Amino acid sequence: MRENESEKDLKWNIKLLDYNFQSINDTTISLDRSYFINKIDEYKGDFHLFFKRNYSNDKKYLIIKYSSQKGNIIYQEMNFPLSLEVKKVLYFKNYFVFLSKTNNSKNLISIYNIDNNQLNNIYEFMNYDKNVLKINKINSSTFGVIVSEDNSNGLKVISRSIYDLNGNSRDKIRIENKDFSVIETRFLENKYAISILSNKRSRESVGVQYNKLDNNMAVSQKVHLFENLNSITTLTNYKKTKRSKFRIGELFYIDSLSIYDNKILLTIESLKSDDNNDGFSNYQYIPFYNTYSGTYDRKINPRFGGYLHNYFMILSFDYDGEIVKTHAKKIDQLQTFEKKIYIEYIFGNDYHLSSYVNKGKIFISKHFNKIAAEDKEYTYDIETFDNETTIKTETNPEGTYHLGNKIFITYGIQNVKKINNDRKRVFFINKIEIID
């Protein structure tokens, strides 16, 4: 997608490409320049573009559904009773579900009926000391709300409530631990839940918890502390003694949870903010186009140096929650503007692959499932076109998407020098195919 100015309107050009970057379809939509794009989501070939009017207290929102298969566009303009910061949108056949923050930082869940343009708000989460972590789609008629709160002992617990599209609560499940705080939980097939644990009044990760579920209840539990996992203690040179205490000092986030080859595979990645930057940093700025003022870039924090990604782990469980195999790796110099998980994975019988792209380089690791086998590392440069020379590859924005099999798409911005020494700043898209 790209934007083009045209007096009071902005023309948004949507280019649909195949995997060889050949153009399939070009579509242009014209919108009032006051609309600012907030999110783009894709599901089964349909793209949902979420816009908000770029005024502080404006209550008008717009969702555009673009079907890549049919080539048609559907506009849905909505007026809310409040000006909200929308964090997440779920798309159903005749409904939109919103997770938002109000101006006083309260959580609000809203269900919008497309047929009658009616908005149904769930106010339950505004009235309690609860933090809604996320919402997710359960099936075609229900969604889940993941909530974090403190129990009577001051430890954090996580609960998931399931709602239908009329706003009625169906079921609720609670994940907790008597000794640790539960920081994040991911559910799998409504049969399993795996969580990140921390100590009381801390978010620093100390281990993972496995729960087997039955009828929305946790029927079994296994805890695996990082200090007992050889892959991570070896990586950090930790030697266990009576006086020593293991501390990795990282905040891990769940990236994926899936079943492969009759094993449950969990991937987690550490992510923390660098707020000790004492010089100029590209991470100090959010690159966006302000459609009202007509300017680019907004300074957000002179001390912000980006998000640091220091470690990732792949943990394999059997169905009883016992760990079968773990891989842990130190990530070198991965620093990003956005607070999001960066590593992509491909799972295999003999080995797993991890990959990420940063600052114009492709990093690939092969993690063998045999006990004695060492990881193999590969690094490649992203090439330019037409014999141009890359001066710099920017880190903001950049990203990688796994298209399936062993194919990735990566994108970003490069500063290049042409043969005639002219310099230009270009947006690039690359396809990466991993061939053994």
ZIHUQUI-V67017 format. One record per backbone hydrogen bond with DSSP energy under -1.0 kcal/mol. NH is the residue of the N-H (numbers start at 1). CO is the residue of the C=O. If there is no record, write none. Layout:
nh = {NH,NH}
co = {CO,CO}
This chain:
nh = {2,4,6,9,10,11,12,13,14,16,18,21,24,25,27,29,31,33,35,36,38,39,41,43,46,47,48,49,50,51,52,53,54,55,58,61,62,63,64,65,66,67,68,71,74,76,78,80,85,87,88,90,92,96,97,98,99,100,101,102,105,108,109,110,111,112,113,114,117,120,122,126,130,131,133,134,136,138,139,143,144,145,146,147,148,149,151,154,157,158,159,160,161,162,163,164,167,170,173,175,181,182,183,186,188,191,192,193,194,195,196,197,198,202,205,206,207,208,209,210,211,212,213,214,219,220,222,224,226,228,229,233,234,236,238,253,255,256,258,260,263,264,265,266,267,268,269,270,271,272,274,277,284,286,290,294,297,298,300,304,305,307,308,309,312,313,314,315,316,317,318,321,324,325,327,329,331,336,340,344,346,352,353,354,355,356,358,361,362,363,364,365,366,367,369,376,378,380,382,388,389,391,392,394,399,401,403,407,408,409,410,411,412,414,415,416,417,418,421,424,426,428,430,432,434}
co = {13,11,9,6,31,4,29,2,27,25,22,18,16,16,14,12,10,8,32,52,50,50,48,46,43,66,41,64,39,62,36,60,34,53,55,78,51,76,49,74,47,72,45,67,65,63,61,59,101,99,99,97,95,112,90,110,88,108,85,106,102,100,122,98,120,96,118,94,113,111,109,123,128,148,146,146,144,142,142,163,136,161,134,159,131,157,155,151,149,175,147,173,145,171,143,168,164,162,160,158,198,156,196,194,192,188,188,211,186,209,184,207,181,199,250,197,197,224,195,222,193,220,191,217,212,212,210,208,206,225,226,229,230,232,233,269,267,267,265,263,260,317,258,315,256,313,253,311,251,308,306,303,281,298,295,290,288,286,284,301,274,336,272,334,329,268,327,266,325,264,322,318,316,316,314,312,310,307,338,355,353,367,346,365,344,363,361,358,380,356,378,354,376,352,350,366,364,362,360,385,417,415,415,413,411,409,407,404,432,401,430,399,428,426,392,424,389,422,418,416,414,412,410,408,406}
